Amino acid sequence: MSKEAFKRFVRSHPTLISHVNSGKMTWQKFYEMYDLYGENHSAWTPYLEEAVVATAATKATSTLGDTSLKEIFQMVKQMDLETVRKGVDGLQKAVGLLQDFTASKKQDQYQARPLYKHLED
C-alpha cells in the first residue's frame, strides 16, 4: 500500500481527520491500520460509523450559530476538569501577584526632600 493511496483514502473519508485533530488517533496508527487491513476492512467501522451518527445527530439538534447544543455538551463532557482547575489556579496566582506588585508600588512612593533643607537639618 502506498502513501498516495492512503492519502486518497483519507480524502474520501474526512472524518478520519477529526479523529486525529481531537487526539483520539494519530496518522501513524491510521496508516498502520491501512497497511495491515486495507480500505474495506471492518477495522474502519468504528471510525467511519461514528462520523455518520454524529452527522445525523448534529442535523437533528437545534443549532446556536454554527455550534449545536449537543456539540457543546460533548465538549463539556470531554473537558478534563483537573486541567481546567489547574489553569484557573494559575490565573488566580498571576492576578494575585499583579495586585501585590501594584499595591506595593503605591505604598512605597518616593517623596522628594524639600530643596531648602540640608542633609544636617
Secondary structure by P-SEA (a helix, b strand, c coil): ccaaaaaaaaaacaaaaaaaaaccccaaaaaaaaaccccccccaaaaaaaaaaaaaaaaaccccccccaaaaaaaaaaccaaaaaaaaaaaaaaaaaaaaaaaaaaabbbbbccccccccc
